[in-house]
Amino acid sequence: MKEWVDKNCVTYKNIIALQGVFCQCGKGRPHDRQATDCLPAALSYPLPAPHIHTAGGTCHASDRILLIYNNSRLSACAAACTAAKGCPGPRCVARAAAPYRSVWVSYLEWEQVDFSSAEAFTQAIGTMLDNIQSIGATVVLAQVRPFGDALYPSDYFPFSHLCTGTQGQDPGFDPLALLVDAAHARDLQLEAWVNPYRIQAGQTPALCGASPARLHPDWVRYTDTGAYLDPASADVRQYIADGVGELCARYAVDGIHFDDYFYPTTDAALDAAQFAASGAGDLAAWRRQNVTALVKAAHDAVKAADATLRFGVSPQGNPDNDLGQQYSDVKAWLAAEGENAVVDYLCPQIYWGCGYTLQSGSTRFAFENIVPEWLAMPRAASTALYFGLGAYRIGEGDGGANEDSQSQWCTGSALARQVERLHSLGAGGWALYRYDSLFRSARPELADAERAALAALTTA
């Protein structure tokens, strides 16, 4: 730290704050954005080694930097910076150049990871990231906000129960910081996967006093599947967007990723009072407006932190369910552009095989039919369309009425064949759900073959 400060002609003392610091190349321009400390005010564990970071790794930029003296150690945190025009940083260049090949790492994977110490966690995620890299993937979709809680210290959400077994209990280190560093050390991108509304699945987890559900009980709605933040609440939307902004400001993530958990039910009673008060006449359209307002707010929070970061959503593969059950207006999101842009990409979950047939005889959702249906939707030039593939189908099948609904998933090359088909159709990229299905499978021989087939495609 001292060397960096000295090199930039700034006096190094017991520092309170520095302002108007230029990047080392000297091409940055000062700006008047207020600096903020990107670490919580009080932590029970030692701060990491001194570091400086800027959103997206931008080089030609200036930052107002706040230096904090803590236990004879200094850490430096830079507010999101404004890059000099035409000077993208190395990480944004890498993001733009890399093909989009991703793997979901969900809370189900975190349940099996050792959070007992920073060292144990680092070893566990190192193995996982090496495995992900081995199949040619470039992006990790890591679930960091599963139940209105977080795998990192947050001003908005308590620590996840996944870290210690008890929600709100500090594990003694910052899992997300280690995860970001480990991914980037392997040239993997890391998108922070956020479940925006879910608080509990059934009664899990047991909620602590810092849960949004305890702090704001009027924000919570209950269904037979669990507890959720109210999608109709403007306060909820702002809270979630603020949490997204916090993630982007404090961590060098490469993007923010939402899954398909939006409205938890179609039951009109869920938000009947708000709907009546709104004066709207169409419940489904009003609910879609609520969800779009959240997604737009999250998108704008990401871009306010760093315009080069991605924001994407993975909706269900059935567009009718998206519109009528989840109330996610995916067609409008794909088409929106400019100041009205809502997403940088969609990644619909296409978890069906070729020839997939419903009991009715319909083949609409067969892989070879539903992918072109999505690709045919009007789409802004700035919006990418990726496809989620069901690695969990390996050896199990997809439940279709067609005769090969299971056997085609037992070939050892089902995913690779789908990837080849996506490429031939001009699709932008893919995501595999999920890590355990590839690396901790109950059918290891099939999973081994699938991984080899994917690696052969991506490394050829």
C-alpha positions as CSV (number, residue, x, y, z in Angstrom):
1,M,0.0,0.0,0.0
2,K,2.7,2.4,0.9
3,E,4.5,1.8,-2.4
4,W,1.3,2.5,-4.3
5,V,0.6,5.7,-2.5
6,D,4.2,6.9,-2.8
7,K,4.3,6.2,-6.5
8,N,1.3,8.4,-6.9
9,C,2.9,11.3,-5.0
10,V,0.6,11.1,-2.0
11,T,1.8,11.4,1.6
12,Y,1.4,8.1,3.6
13,K,0.4,8.7,7.2
14,N,-2.4,7.6,9.5
15,I,-4.7,8.5,6.8
16,I,-8.4,9.6,7.1
17,A,-9.1,10.1,3.3
18,L,-7.6,11.0,0.0
19,Q,-9.4,12.7,-2.9
20,G,-8.7,13.2,-6.6
21,V,-6.2,10.3,-7.0
22,F,-5.3,9.6,-10.6
23,C,-4.5,6.2,-12.1
24,Q,-0.9,5.3,-12.6
25,C,-1.0,6.0,-16.4
26,G,-1.9,9.6,-15.7
27,K,-4.8,9.6,-18.1
28,G,-7.6,9.6,-15.6
29,R,-9.8,12.5,-14.9
30,P,-11.1,13.6,-11.5
31,H,-14.8,13.2,-10.7
32,D,-16.9,14.3,-7.9
33,R,-18.5,11.1,-6.8
34,Q,-18.5,10.7,-3.1
35,A,-16.3,7.8,-1.9
36,T,-17.7,5.2,0.3
37,D,-16.1,2.5,2.5
38,C,-16.8,-0.8,0.9
39,L,-16.4,-2.7,4.1
40,P,-18.9,-2.9,7.0
41,A,-18.2,-0.6,9.9
42,A,-17.5,-3.4,12.3
43,L,-16.1,-6.8,11.6
44,S,-15.2,-9.5,14.1
45,Y,-12.3,-10.8,11.9
46,P,-9.1,-9.3,10.5
47,L,-9.4,-7.3,7.3
48,P,-7.9,-8.8,4.2
49,A,-4.5,-7.6,3.0
50,P,-4.4,-4.0,1.8
51,H,-6.0,-3.7,-1.5
52,I,-7.5,-1.2,-3.9
53,H,-10.2,-2.1,-6.4
54,T,-12.3,-0.3,-8.9
55,A,-15.4,-1.6,-10.6
56,G,-14.6,-3.7,-13.6
57,G,-10.8,-3.3,-13.1
58,T,-10.9,0.0,-15.1
59,C,-7.5,1.5,-15.6
60,H,-7.9,5.0,-17.0
61,A,-10.0,6.4,-14.3
62,S,-9.8,8.5,-11.2
63,D,-11.3,7.6,-7.8
64,R,-11.9,9.2,-4.5
65,I,-10.4,6.8,-2.1
66,L,-11.1,6.2,1.5
67,L,-8.3,4.7,3.5
68,I,-9.1,3.2,6.9
69,Y,-6.6,2.6,9.6
70,N,-7.6,-0.6,11.4
71,N,-5.5,-2.5,13.9
72,S,-2.2,-1.1,12.4
73,R,-3.4,-2.2,9.0
74,L,-4.7,-0.1,6.1
75,S,-7.3,-1.2,3.6
76,A,-8.3,0.9,0.7
77,C,-11.6,0.9,-1.0
78,A,-12.5,2.9,-4.1
79,A,-16.0,4.0,-5.0
80,A,-17.2,2.8,-8.5
81,C,-15.2,4.9,-10.9
82,T,-15.9,6.6,-14.2
83,A,-13.6,5.4,-16.9
84,A,-12.0,7.8,-19.3
85,K,-13.8,7.5,-22.6
86,G,-12.6,4.7,-24.8
87,C,-10.4,3.1,-22.2
88,P,-11.9,-0.2,-21.1
89,G,-10.1,-2.1,-18.3
90,P,-8.6,-5.5,-18.8
91,R,-11.5,-7.4,-17.1
92,C,-14.2,-5.8,-19.3
93,V,-12.2,-6.6,-22.4
94,A,-11.9,-10.2,-21.2
95,R,-15.7,-10.4,-20.5
96,A,-16.5,-9.1,-23.9
97,A,-14.1,-11.5,-25.7
98,A,-14.9,-14.7,-23.8
99,P,-17.6,-17.1,-25.0
100,Y,-20.4,-17.5,-22.5
101,R,-20.2,-21.0,-21.1
102,S,-21.4,-21.2,-17.5
103,V,-22.2,-23.5,-14.6
104,W,-24.7,-22.9,-11.9
105,V,-23.4,-23.4,-8.3
106,S,-26.4,-23.3,-6.1
107,Y,-27.1,-23.3,-2.4
108,L,-27.4,-27.1,-2.7
109,E,-23.7,-27.1,-3.5
110,W,-22.8,-24.8,-0.7
111,E,-24.5,-27.2,1.8
112,Q,-21.6,-29.6,1.1
113,V,-18.8,-27.0,1.2
114,D,-16.6,-26.6,4.3
115,F,-17.1,-23.1,5.7
116,S,-15.3,-23.9,9.0
117,S,-12.3,-21.6,8.1
118,A,-11.1,-19.4,5.2
119,E,-8.5,-22.1,4.5
120,A,-11.0,-24.9,4.3
121,F,-13.3,-22.9,2.1
122,T,-10.5,-21.8,-0.2
123,Q,-9.5,-25.4,-0.7
124,A,-13.0,-26.5,-1.4
125,I,-13.8,-23.8,-3.9
126,G,-10.4,-24.3,-5.6
127,T,-11.4,-27.8,-6.4
128,M,-14.8,-26.8,-7.7
129,L,-13.4,-24.0,-9.8
130,D,-10.7,-26.3,-11.3
131,N,-13.5,-28.7,-12.2
132,I,-15.6,-26.0,-13.8
133,Q,-12.6,-24.8,-15.8
134,S,-11.8,-28.4,-17.0
135,I,-14.9,-28.6,-19.1
136,G,-14.2,-25.3,-20.9
137,A,-16.6,-23.2,-19.0
138,T,-15.8,-19.5,-18.7
139,V,-18.4,-18.2,-16.2
140,V,-19.5,-19.3,-12.7
141,L,-23.0,-18.5,-11.6
142,A,-22.6,-18.6,-7.9
143,Q,-25.6,-18.3,-5.7
144,V,-24.7,-15.7,-3.0
145,R,-28.2,-14.6,-1.9
146,P,-30.4,-17.7,-1.5
147,F,-32.9,-16.9,1.3
148,G,-32.9,-13.1,1.9
149,D,-29.4,-13.7,3.3
150,A,-25.9,-13.5,2.0
151,L,-22.6,-15.3,1.6
152,Y,-20.8,-12.0,2.3
153,P,-21.0,-9.3,4.9
154,S,-23.9,-7.0,3.9
155,D,-25.7,-3.9,5.2
156,Y,-29.0,-5.3,3.9
157,F,-28.9,-9.1,4.5
158,P,-27.6,-11.3,7.3
159,F,-25.0,-14.0,6.8
160,S,-26.5,-17.1,5.3
161,H,-27.1,-20.1,7.4
162,L,-25.1,-22.0,4.8
163,C,-21.9,-20.5,6.3
164,T,-22.3,-21.7,9.9
165,G,-25.6,-23.5,10.2
166,T,-27.2,-20.4,11.8
167,Q,-28.5,-17.4,9.9
168,G,-26.8,-14.2,10.9
169,Q,-23.7,-15.8,12.4
170,D,-20.4,-14.5,11.0
171,P,-18.2,-17.3,9.7
172,G,-15.1,-15.3,10.4
173,F,-14.2,-14.6,6.8
174,D,-15.8,-13.3,3.6
175,P,-16.7,-16.2,1.4
176,L,-17.6,-14.1,-1.6
177,A,-14.3,-12.2,-1.6
178,L,-12.4,-15.5,-1.6
179,L,-14.6,-16.9,-4.3
180,V,-14.2,-13.9,-6.6
181,D,-10.4,-13.9,-6.2
182,A,-10.2,-17.7,-6.8
183,A,-12.3,-17.5,-9.9
184,H,-10.4,-14.6,-11.4
185,A,-7.1,-16.3,-10.6
186,R,-8.3,-19.0,-13.0
187,D,-9.5,-16.6,-15.6
188,L,-13.1,-17.5,-14.8
189,Q,-15.7,-14.9,-14.6
190,L,-18.0,-14.8,-11.5
191,E,-21.6,-13.6,-11.7
192,A,-23.3,-13.2,-8.3
193,W,-26.6,-15.2,-8.5
194,V,-29.4,-13.6,-6.5
195,N,-32.8,-15.0,-5.6
196,P,-34.6,-11.7,-5.2
197,Y,-37.8,-12.6,-3.3
198,R,-37.3,-15.9,-1.5
199,I,-36.9,-15.8,2.3
200,Q,-37.7,-19.4,3.3
201,A,-38.5,-22.7,1.6
202,G,-41.0,-24.1,4.0
203,Q,-39.5,-23.3,7.4
204,T,-35.9,-23.3,6.1
205,P,-33.8,-21.5,7.2
206,A,-34.7,-20.4,10.7
207,L,-34.7,-16.6,10.5
208,C,-32.5,-14.4,12.6
209,G,-33.4,-10.9,13.8
210,A,-31.5,-9.3,11.0
211,S,-33.6,-11.0,8.3
212,P,-35.6,-8.6,6.2
213,A,-38.6,-10.6,7.2
214,R,-38.0,-9.7,10.8
215,L,-37.0,-6.1,10.2
216,H,-39.9,-5.5,7.9
217,P,-42.7,-8.0,8.6
218,D,-45.1,-6.1,6.5
219,W,-42.9,-6.8,3.4
220,V,-43.4,-10.6,3.7
221,R,-46.0,-12.8,2.0
222,Y,-46.6,-16.4,2.8
223,T,-47.6,-19.3,0.5
224,D,-47.7,-23.1,1.0
225,T,-44.1,-23.2,-0.3
226,G,-42.6,-20.7,2.1
227,A,-42.1,-17.0,2.7
228,Y,-41.3,-14.3,0.1
229,L,-40.7,-10.6,-0.1
230,D,-43.8,-8.9,-1.6
231,P,-43.3,-8.3,-5.3
232,A,-46.0,-5.6,-5.2
233,S,-44.0,-3.4,-2.8
234,A,-42.0,-0.5,-4.1
235,D,-40.0,-0.5,-0.8
236,V,-39.1,-4.2,-1.4
237,R,-38.0,-3.4,-5.0
238,Q,-35.8,-0.6,-3.8
239,Y,-34.3,-2.7,-1.0
240,I,-33.4,-5.5,-3.5
241,A,-31.9,-3.0,-6.0
242,D,-29.9,-1.4,-3.2
243,G,-28.5,-4.8,-2.3
244,V,-27.5,-5.4,-5.9
245,G,-25.8,-2.1,-5.9
246,E,-23.9,-3.0,-2.8
247,L,-22.7,-6.3,-4.4
248,C,-21.4,-4.4,-7.4
249,A,-19.7,-1.7,-5.4
250,R,-17.9,-4.0,-2.9
251,Y,-16.9,-6.9,-5.1
252,A,-15.2,-7.3,-8.5
253,V,-18.0,-9.5,-9.7
254,D,-18.5,-9.8,-13.5
255,G,-22.3,-9.5,-13.3
256,I,-25.5,-10.1,-11.4
257,H,-27.7,-13.1,-12.2
258,F,-31.4,-13.6,-11.3
259,D,-33.1,-16.9,-11.5
260,D,-36.8,-17.6,-12.3
261,Y,-38.2,-17.2,-8.8
262,F,-40.5,-14.2,-9.2
263,Y,-44.1,-14.3,-8.1
264,P,-44.4,-17.4,-5.9
265,T,-48.1,-18.1,-6.7
266,T,-50.9,-17.2,-9.1
267,D,-53.3,-16.9,-6.1
268,A,-55.0,-13.5,-6.3
269,A,-55.1,-13.3,-2.5
270,L,-51.3,-12.8,-2.3
271,D,-51.5,-9.1,-3.1
272,A,-55.2,-8.4,-3.3
273,A,-55.1,-5.3,-1.2
274,Q,-52.3,-3.7,-3.2
275,F,-54.0,-4.6,-6.5
276,A,-57.3,-3.1,-5.4
277,A,-55.5,0.1,-4.2
278,S,-53.6,0.4,-7.5
279,G,-56.7,0.9,-9.6
280,A,-55.4,-1.5,-12.2
281,G,-57.9,-3.7,-14.0
282,D,-55.8,-6.6,-15.2
283,L,-54.1,-8.5,-12.3
284,A,-51.6,-10.4,-14.6
285,A,-50.5,-7.3,-16.4
286,W,-50.1,-5.4,-13.1
287,R,-48.0,-8.2,-11.7
288,R,-45.8,-8.2,-14.8
289,Q,-45.3,-4.5,-14.3
290,N,-44.2,-5.1,-10.7
291,V,-41.7,-7.7,-11.7
292,T,-40.4,-5.6,-14.6
293,A,-40.0,-2.6,-12.2
294,L,-37.8,-4.8,-10.0
295,V,-35.7,-6.2,-12.8
296,K,-35.3,-2.7,-14.3
297,A,-34.2,-1.3,-10.9
298,A,-31.7,-4.1,-10.5
299,H,-30.3,-3.5,-14.0
300,D,-30.0,0.2,-13.4
301,A,-28.2,-0.4,-10.1
302,V,-25.7,-2.6,-11.8
303,K,-25.0,-0.1,-14.6
304,A,-24.8,2.8,-12.1
305,A,-21.9,0.8,-10.4
306,D,-20.2,-0.1,-13.6
307,A,-21.7,0.0,-17.1
308,T,-19.5,-2.9,-18.3
309,L,-21.0,-5.4,-15.8
310,R,-23.6,-7.9,-17.1
311,F,-27.1,-8.2,-15.6
312,G,-29.1,-11.2,-16.7
313,V,-32.1,-13.4,-15.8
314,S,-32.7,-17.1,-16.3
315,P,-36.5,-17.5,-16.8
316,Q,-38.4,-20.7,-17.3
317,G,-38.1,-22.3,-20.7
318,N,-41.9,-22.1,-21.3
319,P,-42.7,-18.5,-22.3
320,D,-46.3,-19.0,-21.4
321,N,-45.4,-19.9,-17.8
322,D,-43.1,-16.9,-17.6
323,L,-45.9,-14.5,-18.6
324,G,-48.8,-16.1,-16.8
325,Q,-47.4,-17.8,-13.7
326,Q,-44.1,-16.0,-12.9
327,Y,-45.3,-12.7,-14.4
328,S,-42.0,-12.1,-16.0
329,D,-42.5,-10.2,-19.3
330,V,-39.6,-11.9,-21.1
331,K,-40.6,-10.8,-24.6
332,A,-40.6,-7.2,-23.6
333,W,-37.3,-7.6,-21.7
334,L,-35.6,-9.0,-24.8
335,A,-36.8,-6.2,-27.0
336,A,-36.2,-3.2,-24.7
337,E,-33.1,-1.2,-25.6
338,G,-31.3,2.0,-24.8
339,E,-32.5,3.8,-21.7
340,N,-35.4,1.3,-21.5
341,A,-33.1,-1.7,-21.4
342,V,-34.1,-4.2,-18.7
343,V,-31.5,-7.0,-19.1
344,D,-28.2,-7.7,-20.9
345,Y,-29.1,-11.3,-21.4
346,L,-31.8,-13.9,-20.9
347,C,-30.9,-17.5,-20.3
348,P,-34.2,-19.6,-20.5
349,Q,-34.0,-23.0,-18.9
350,I,-34.4,-25.5,-21.7
351,Y,-34.3,-28.7,-19.7
352,W,-35.9,-30.9,-22.4
353,G,-34.3,-33.3,-24.8
354,C,-34.8,-33.7,-28.6
355,G,-38.2,-35.1,-29.5
356,Y,-39.6,-34.2,-26.0
357,T,-43.3,-34.9,-26.2
358,L,-46.1,-34.0,-23.8
359,Q,-48.9,-36.5,-22.9
360,S,-51.1,-34.4,-25.2
361,G,-48.8,-35.2,-28.1
362,S,-47.4,-31.7,-28.4
363,T,-43.7,-31.4,-29.2
364,R,-43.6,-27.6,-28.7
365,F,-41.0,-28.0,-25.9
366,A,-38.7,-30.5,-27.7
367,F,-35.2,-29.0,-27.8
368,E,-35.2,-28.6,-31.5
369,N,-38.5,-26.6,-31.4
370,I,-38.4,-24.5,-28.3
371,V,-34.9,-23.1,-28.9
372,P,-35.8,-21.7,-32.3
373,E,-39.0,-20.3,-30.8
374,W,-36.9,-18.3,-28.3
375,L,-34.4,-17.2,-31.0
376,A,-37.3,-15.9,-33.2
377,M,-38.5,-13.5,-30.5
378,P,-37.7,-9.8,-31.4
379,R,-34.5,-8.9,-29.5
380,A,-32.5,-5.7,-29.1
381,A,-29.1,-5.8,-30.6
382,S,-27.6,-5.2,-27.1
383,T,-29.4,-8.1,-25.5
384,A,-27.9,-11.6,-25.7
385,L,-29.8,-14.9,-25.6
386,Y,-28.2,-17.9,-23.9
387,F,-29.7,-21.2,-23.0
388,G,-29.8,-23.2,-19.7
389,L,-29.3,-26.9,-20.2
390,G,-30.3,-29.6,-17.7
391,A,-27.3,-31.4,-16.5
392,Y,-29.4,-32.9,-13.8
393,R,-31.2,-34.9,-16.5
394,I,-28.2,-37.1,-17.0
395,G,-29.1,-40.7,-16.5
396,E,-32.6,-39.6,-15.3
397,G,-34.4,-38.5,-18.4
398,D,-36.8,-35.6,-18.9
399,G,-40.1,-37.3,-18.3
400,G,-41.4,-36.9,-21.8
401,A,-43.9,-39.2,-23.4
402,N,-41.5,-40.1,-26.2
403,E,-39.8,-43.5,-26.1
404,D,-36.3,-42.1,-25.8
405,S,-37.1,-39.6,-23.0
406,Q,-34.6,-41.4,-20.7
407,S,-32.3,-43.3,-23.1
408,Q,-31.1,-40.1,-24.9
409,W,-29.8,-38.8,-21.5
410,C,-27.8,-42.0,-21.0
411,T,-25.5,-41.7,-24.0
412,G,-22.6,-39.8,-22.3
413,S,-22.9,-37.0,-24.9
414,A,-26.4,-35.5,-24.4
415,L,-25.2,-32.1,-23.3
416,A,-22.5,-31.9,-25.9
417,R,-25.0,-32.6,-28.6
418,Q,-27.2,-29.9,-27.3
419,V,-24.3,-27.5,-27.2
420,E,-23.5,-28.4,-30.9
421,R,-27.1,-27.8,-31.8
422,L,-27.1,-24.4,-30.1
423,H,-24.0,-23.4,-32.0
424,S,-25.5,-24.4,-35.3
425,L,-28.6,-22.3,-34.5
426,G,-26.5,-19.2,-33.7
427,A,-27.2,-19.2,-30.0
428,G,-25.0,-16.9,-27.9
429,G,-23.9,-19.3,-25.1
430,W,-25.1,-21.8,-22.5
431,A,-25.3,-22.6,-18.8
432,L,-25.4,-26.0,-17.1
433,Y,-27.7,-26.7,-14.2
434,R,-25.9,-27.6,-12.0
435,Y,-22.4,-28.3,-10.6
436,D,-23.3,-31.4,-8.6
437,S,-24.9,-33.1,-11.6
438,L,-21.6,-33.0,-13.4
439,F,-19.1,-33.6,-10.6
440,R,-21.0,-35.4,-7.8
441,S,-23.4,-37.4,-9.8
442,A,-25.1,-40.6,-8.7
443,R,-24.2,-41.8,-12.2
444,P,-20.5,-41.0,-12.2
445,E,-19.7,-43.0,-15.3
446,L,-22.2,-41.0,-17.3
447,A,-21.1,-37.7,-15.8
448,D,-17.5,-38.5,-16.6
449,A,-18.4,-39.1,-20.3
450,E,-20.6,-36.0,-20.5
451,R,-17.7,-33.9,-19.1
452,A,-15.2,-35.4,-21.5
453,A,-17.6,-34.7,-24.5
454,L,-18.1,-31.1,-23.4
455,A,-14.3,-30.6,-22.9
456,A,-13.6,-32.0,-26.4
457,L,-16.0,-29.4,-27.8
458,T,-14.8,-26.4,-25.9
459,T,-11.1,-27.1,-26.1
460,A,-10.9,-28.2,-29.8
